Amino acid sequence: MVHYHRYHHPRKGATDSNRDEESQNLVLDCSTSAYYKRTRPKLLTFLFLITFLSCCYVFSPLFLRPSFSFSLVCNSPGTENDVNRDGVHVCSSVSAGTICCDRSGYRSDICLMKGDIRTHSVSSSVFLYSPRSTDNGSRNAEEVLQHEKIKPYTRKWETSVMDTIDELNLVSKKVNLGSVGGCDVQHDVPAVFFSNGGYTGNLYHEFNDGIIPLYITSQHFNKKVVFVILQYHDWWITKYGNILSRLSDFPVIDFRKDNRTHCFPEAIVGLRIHNELSVDSALMRGNKSIVDFRNLLDQAYWPRIKGLIHDEEREMQEKLREQVSSSPSSKTSQQQYIKQQVLENPMKKPKLVILSRSGSRAIINENLLVKMAKEIGFLVQVLKPGRTTELAKIYRILNESDVMIGVHGAAMTHFLFLRPGSVFIQVIPLGANWAAETYYGEPVKKFGLKYIGYEIHARESSLYGRYNKDDPILRDPSSINRKGWEYTKKIYLDNQNVTLDLRRFKKRLHRAYEYTLSKSKLSHQHQPM
């Protein structure tokens, strides 16, 4: 569990005010000095000079503020590498033939290149060529102007993970263009280079470290961009192909396997990232937000969902035809059944989806939870997504639901598939309070969901039967977490299940049910007659 250290710029004028106070004290000290005497004009002149200089020191920032502010932007650690204090990207204006790298971000490095850009996968390099004059020196001489190294992954602060990420050499050279090879593939749109290594394989990290940063970095290109991937995985392309097709009109390039020389006019190496599962509209062109990202998911998955619906309808019609042909008398009963289903209209009930887990952090009395939710009035579906479950199918189920329940874990990332205004109930195991709030609690509020966090009591944890009730593991989980991530993972994440106190939890379900009904009534009132 990683604690992110947030860097903040000094507030404008804060440094100046401190200096004012210090200078003011200096003036007072001088004006009340024990050596100040009217009978000593030389000393008076000296003190007057000191006072004058102090005043200049105090008021100089008022006249030199633009220069002073610029030095703060350049020298301070800064916030994430998206924009500086004035809302401008540090490398927003890159002149042709240059490389600009912004390494101020805590989470990722970003390098921008512009000009004659060429890939060379064998040497893990991307070259930027500028023509060299042949008047001075050998016609084949090369001059390296700049050499940058970058690992294009968004977990920059985690050394152990970054050690597994492939490194790229970005090299700017002056060359005789006739002495270097040509382009095997000439692109007339920019490229975005990023890695699919690290934690790829975990749903949370796939969205937080990859898909959302890719959206942040590339959406302004309006699909006129090529993605070049290091540590490429075929399964990842299959899994996220629907989303990639909404961000780019071009095939993805496997940097390692594709040894051809790809040429680009511009390139971004690395991905921009804001915060946990979020898009900060203040840092985006056009003030795009996480809701805009969710709209992109909608556009990505609905063509596939419509195909699934069409297939299901065709299968249902075939089954009905088979039943009618085998028993003509069943035609009437089938029509009556369909009429009854329409009259009952189960869709009028709020739909609740339980994200089920097996192994660690499972809800042991899940069957009783389902029964209780049905008694309250929910239409309940238990969803147990696997690694190979098609995301479009999960999206369809959650997009149609009103409430989602699940125990803290990577699967909670599926909240992105809920409609804004839906309810998200997160069951928080012992020792997971900080992670649950940081990774999901705060992001879902920004996403526009009704968030209900349910922190379990010690008696609801499977750990209660394995440890003494006075053990810090039960009594003071934060003290265990302070020992390090390995303790949190081993004790609270990998070896804990939950048996819900249904009387306690029922209150949350009732809140969700009433909220959903009131929201539904409100929407019906605003529908045109």
ZAMARGU-4260 file (C-alpha; in steps of 0.2 Angstrom, whole numbers, plus 5000, padded with zeros to 4 digits):
<rodrens>
0) 5000/5000/5000 | 5008/5016/4994 | 5006/5033/5002 | 5008/5046/4989 | 5017/5062/4994
5) 5009/5077/4987 | 5020/5091/4982 | 5012/5109/4982 | 5019/5125/4976 | 5021/5139/4989
10) 5006/5150/4988 | 5009/5166/4978 | 5017/5179/4989 | 5020/5168/5004 | 5038/5169/5002
15) 5037/5188/5000 | 5027/5190/5016 | 5039/5181/5026 | 5053/5192/5019 | 5043/5207/5023
20) 5041/5201/5041 | 5060/5198/5043 | 5064/5215/5035 | 5052/5224/5046 | 5060/5217/5061
25) 5077/5222/5054 | 5070/5240/5052 | 5063/5240/5070 | 5080/5234/5077 | 5089/5247/5068
30) 5077/5261/5072 | 5077/5256/5091 | 5096/5252/5091 | 5105/5257/5107 | 5118/5266/5097
35) 5105/5278/5090 | 5109/5295/5096 | 5105/5312/5090 | 5122/5319/5094 | 5130/5307/5082
40) 5126/5313/5064 | 5137/5300/5056 | 5129/5286/5065 | 5112/5294/5060 | 5117/5294/5042
45) 5123/5276/5043 | 5106/5270/5051 | 5097/5280/5038 | 5106/5271/5024 | 5103/5254/5032
50) 5084/5258/5034 | 5084/5264/5015 | 5092/5248/5009 | 5080/5237/5020 | 5065/5246/5013
55) 5072/5242/4995 | 5074/5224/5000 | 5056/5223/5007 | 5047/5231/4992 | 5058/5224/4978
60) 5047/5208/4976 | 5033/5220/4971 | 5042/5226/4956 | 5051/5210/4952 | 5037/5198/4955
65) 5036/5190/4937 | 5054/5185/4938 | 5052/5178/4955 | 5037/5168/4951 | 5046/5160/4936
70) 5060/5154/4947 | 5048/5146/4959 | 5040/5136/4945 | 5057/5130/4938 | 5065/5126/4955
75) 5051/5119/4966 | 5047/5100/4966 | 5030/5104/4958 | 5014/5095/4957 | 5011/5081/4944
80) 5019/5085/4927 | 5003/5090/4918 | 5004/5109/4920 | 5013/5122/4929 | 5006/5136/4940
85) 4999/5146/4925 | 4990/5131/4918 | 5003/5128/4904 | 5012/5111/4900 | 5030/5113/4904
90) 5034/5106/4887 | 5019/5113/4878 | 5029/5121/4865 | 5043/5110/4858 | 5053/5117/4843
95) 5057/5106/4829 | 5073/5095/4831 | 5072/5096/4850 | 5068/5084/4865 | 5059/5091/4880
100) 5058/5081/4896 | 5048/5085/4911 | 5054/5075/4926 | 5045/5085/4940 | 5031/5073/4942
105) 5030/5062/4957 | 5021/5048/4947 | 5029/5049/4929 | 5041/5057/4917 | 5036/5064/4901
110) 5046/5067/4886 | 5041/5076/4870 | 5050/5075/4853 | 5047/5085/4837 | 5054/5083/4820
115) 5061/5068/4810 | 5058/5054/4823 | 5063/5036/4819 | 5061/5020/4830 | 5075/5008/4832
120) 5069/4994/4842 | 5085/4984/4842 | 5094/4997/4852 | 5079/5002/4862 | 5080/5019/4854
125) 5070/5033/4847 | 5081/5044/4836 | 5077/5062/4832 | 5087/5068/4816 | 5092/5085/4811
130) 5102/5088/4795 | 5121/5091/4797 | 5130/5103/4786 | 5144/5094/4776 | 5155/5110/4775
135) 5164/5106/4791 | 5171/5089/4794 | 5167/5072/4787 | 5151/5069/4777 | 5147/5054/4788
140) 5150/5062/4805 | 5136/5062/4818 | 5134/5074/4832 | 5124/5069/4847 | 5115/5084/4853
145) 5104/5076/4867 | 5102/5059/4875 | 5088/5056/4887 | 5083/5039/4896 | 5065/5036/4901
150) 5055/5022/4908 | 5037/5026/4901 | 5027/5019/4916 | 5017/5028/4929 | 5024/5021/4945
155) 5039/5031/4945 | 5041/5032/4964 | 5041/5013/4966 | 5059/5008/4962 | 5055/4989/4963
160) 5042/4990/4950 | 5052/5002/4939 | 5066/4990/4939 | 5056/4979/4928 | 5051/4992/4915
165) 5060/4993/4899 | 5070/5009/4896 | 5070/5019/4881 | 5085/5030/4874 | 5079/5046/4866
170) 5093/5053/4856 | 5094/5069/4846 | 5107/5069/4832 | 5114/5080/4819 | 5117/5068/4804
175) 5120/5068/4785 | 5102/5062/4781 | 5109/5053/4766 | 5120/5042/4777 | 5106/5035/4788
180) 5092/5023/4782 | 5075/5028/4777 | 5058/5025/4784 | 5050/5008/4782 | 5033/5015/4788
185) 5030/5034/4787 | 5016/5041/4798 | 5009/5058/4797 | 5002/5058/4814 | 5010/5059/4832
190) 5015/5043/4842 | 5012/5040/4860 | 5025/5028/4868 | 5021/5018/4884 | 5024/5002/4893
195) 5012/4988/4898 | 5024/4980/4910 | 5023/4983/4929 | 5007/4979/4937 | 4998/4975/4921
200) 4986/4960/4925 | 4978/4969/4939 | 4962/4977/4934 | 4964/4992/4946 | 4982/4995/4939
205) 4976/4992/4921 | 4964/5007/4922 | 4973/5018/4935 | 4991/5016/4928 | 4987/5013/4910
210) 4970/5016/4902 | 4965/5032/4911 | 4983/5040/4909 | 4982/5035/4890 | 4965/5044/4889
215) 4972/5059/4898 | 4988/5060/4886 | 4980/5056/4870 | 4961/5061/4869 | 4965/5078/4862
220) 4972/5070/4846 | 4955/5065/4841 | 4960/5048/4837 | 4974/5054/4825 | 4988/5046/4835
225) 4998/5030/4835 | 5001/5020/4851 | 5018/5012/4852 | 5019/4999/4866 | 5034/4992/4876
230) 5031/4975/4885 | 5016/4972/4873 | 5003/4959/4878 | 4991/4951/4865 | 4978/4948/4879
235) 4979/4966/4884 | 4975/4972/4866 | 4960/4959/4865 | 4954/4965/4882 | 4955/4984/4879
240) 4953/4984/4860 | 4936/4992/4861 | 4943/5007/4871 | 4959/5008/4861 | 4948/5010/4845
245) 4940/5025/4853 | 4956/5034/4856 | 4966/5029/4840 | 4961/5025/4822 | 4977/5016/4819
250) 4984/4999/4823 | 4995/4997/4839 | 5013/4994/4836 | 5023/4981/4847 | 5039/4991/4849
255) 5050/4975/4853 | 5044/4964/4839 | 5041/4976/4825 | 5059/4980/4819 | 5054/4991/4805
260) 5059/5009/4806 | 5043/5019/4810 | 5044/5038/4807 | 5034/5051/4815 | 5033/5070/4815
265) 5030/5071/4834 | 5030/5059/4849 | 5025/5059/4867 | 5035/5046/4878 | 5027/5042/4894
270) 5009/5045/4900 | 5002/5059/4911 | 4993/5054/4926 | 4982/5064/4939 | 4976/5055/4954
275) 4968/5038/4959 | 4956/5033/4945 | 4952/5051/4941 | 4954/5064/4928 | 4957/5082/4934
280) 4947/5094/4923 | 4958/5108/4928 | 4972/5100/4920 | 4964/5095/4904 | 4961/5103/4887
285) 4942/5107/4886 | 4940/5104/4904 | 4937/5085/4901 | 4933/5075/4917 | 4931/5057/4923
290) 4913/5058/4917 | 4919/5061/4899 | 4930/5046/4901 | 4915/5036/4906 | 4906/5042/4891
295) 4920/5036/4880 | 4918/5019/4889 | 4899/5020/4884 | 4904/5023/4866 | 4917/5009/4866
300) 4906/4995/4873 | 4889/4999/4866 | 4892/4992/4849 | 4897/4975/4856 | 4883/4976/4869
305) 4870/4978/4854 | 4878/4963/4846 | 4875/4953/4862 | 4857/4958/4864 | 4854/4954/4845
310) 4862/4937/4848 | 4851/4934/4864 | 4835/4939/4855 | 4839/4927/4840 | 4842/4913/4852
315) 4826/4916/4862 | 4816/4916/4846 | 4824/4900/4840 | 4819/4892/4856 | 4801/4898/4855
320) 4800/4891/4838 | 4806/4875/4843 | 4794/4874/4857 | 4779/4879/4846 | 4784/4866/4833
325) 4785/4852/4845 | 4769/4857/4854 | 4757/4868/4845 | 4747/4870/4861 | 4762/4878/4869
330) 4760/4893/4858 | 4746/4900/4869 | 4755/4897/4885 | 4771/4906/4878 | 4761/4921/4874
335) 4753/4921/4891 | 4770/4920/4899 | 4777/4934/4889 | 4762/4945/4893 | 4764/4941/4912
340) 4782/4946/4911 | 4778/4963/4903 | 4765/4966/4916 | 4776/4962/4931 | 4790/4972/4923
345) 4804/4967/4935 | 4814/4982/4929 | 4804/4993/4940 | 4813/4985/4955 | 4830/4993/4959
350) 4844/4982/4952 | 4858/4977/4964 | 4874/4968/4959 | 4885/4959/4971 | 4903/4958/4965
355) 4907/4941/4972 | 4925/4935/4977 | 4932/4918/4980 | 4947/4915/4991 | 4952/4930/5001
360) 4940/4944/5006 | 4925/4934/5001 | 4908/4937/5009 | 4905/4920/5018 | 4886/4923/5021
365) 4883/4930/5003 | 4868/4919/5001 | 4860/4927/5016 | 4864/4944/5009 | 4856/4940/4993
370) 4840/4934/5002 | 4839/4950/5013 | 4842/4961/4998 | 4827/4953/4989 | 4816/4955/5004
375) 4820/4973/5004 | 4814/4975/4986 | 4830/4973/4975 | 4831/4963/4960 | 4848/4955/4964
380) 4862/4948/4952 | 4878/4940/4959 | 4892/4944/4947 | 4909/4935/4948 | 4920/4941/4935
385) 4935/4931/4930 | 4951/4936/4921 | 4944/4931/4904 | 4927/4938/4907 | 4923/4950/4892
390) 4923/4968/4899 | 4908/4973/4888 | 4897/4960/4897 | 4902/4966/4914 | 4899/4984/4908
395) 4882/4979/4902 | 4877/4972/4918 | 4883/4986/4929 | 4877/5000/4917 | 4859/4993/4920
400) 4861/4992/4939 | 4857/5004/4952 | 4868/4998/4967 | 4884/4989/4967 | 4891/4980/4983
405) 4908/4972/4985 | 4923/4970/4997 | 4938/4981/4994 | 4949/4975/4981 | 4954/4977/4963
410) 4937/4972/4956 | 4930/4988/4964 | 4937/4997/4949 | 4921/4991/4940 | 4913/5006/4948
415) 4918/5015/4932 | 4905/5005/4923 | 4891/5012/4934 | 4880/5026/4928 | 4883/5042/4938
420) 4870/5044/4952 | 4871/5025/4956 | 4875/5019/4973 | 4892/5010/4977 | 4893/5001/4994
425) 4911/4996/4998 | 4913/4983/5012 | 4930/4988/5021 | 4939/4974/5029 | 4950/4976/5045
430) 4966/4985/5040 | 4960/4992/5024 | 4952/5009/5029 | 4965/5020/5021 | 4967/5010/5005
435) 4948/5009/5003 | 4945/5027/5005 | 4960/5033/4994 | 4958/5021/4980 | 4939/5020/4979
440) 4930/5031/4992 | 4937/5047/4985 | 4937/5043/4966 | 4919/5037/4966 | 4913/5053/4974
445) 4922/5063/4960 | 4913/5051/4948 | 4896/5056/4954 | 4891/5040/4963 | 4882/5039/4980
450) 4896/5031/4991 | 4892/5021/5006 | 4907/5014/5016 | 4904/4999/5027 | 4918/4996/5039
455) 4917/4979/5047 | 4919/4976/5066 | 4932/4964/5072 | 4918/4950/5075 | 4914/4951/5056
460) 4931/4946/5051 | 4938/4929/5050 | 4953/4935/5059 | 4943/4936/5075 | 4943/4917/5076
465) 4962/4916/5074 | 4968/4930/5086 | 4965/4935/5104 | 4953/4949/5105 | 4966/4960/5113
470) 4979/4957/5099 | 4984/4973/5089 | 4979/4964/5073 | 4961/4966/5079 | 4962/4980/5091
475) 4974/4992/5082 | 4976/4988/5063 | 4984/5004/5059 | 4999/4999/5070 | 5001/4984/5060
480) 5000/4994/5044 | 5014/5005/5050 | 5025/4990/5050 | 5025/4990/5031 | 5015/4984/5015
485) 5020/4966/5017 | 5011/4965/5034 | 4995/4973/5027 | 4995/4961/5012 | 4999/4945/5022
490) 4987/4948/5036 | 4973/4959/5030 | 4972/4957/5011 | 4977/4939/5008 | 4970/4930/5023
495) 4954/4938/5028 | 4936/4934/5024 | 4920/4943/5030 | 4904/4937/5038 | 4893/4952/5037
500) 4882/4957/5052 | 4866/4958/5042 | 4857/4968/5055 | 4870/4982/5054 | 4872/4980/5035
505) 4853/4980/5032 | 4853/4999/5037 | 4865/5002/5022 | 4854/4992/5010 | 4839/5002/5016
510) 4847/5018/5013 | 4853/5013/4996 | 4835/5007/4992 | 4827/5023/4997 | 4839/5033/4988
515) 4837/5024/4972 | 4818/5025/4973 | 4818/5044/4977 | 4830/5047/4962 | 4819/5036/4951
520) 4803/5046/4956 | 4812/5062/4953 | 4818/5057/4936 | 4800/5052/4932 | 4793/5069/4938
525) 4805/5078/4926 | 4800/5067/4911 | 4790/5076/4898 | 4771/5071/4897
</rodrens>
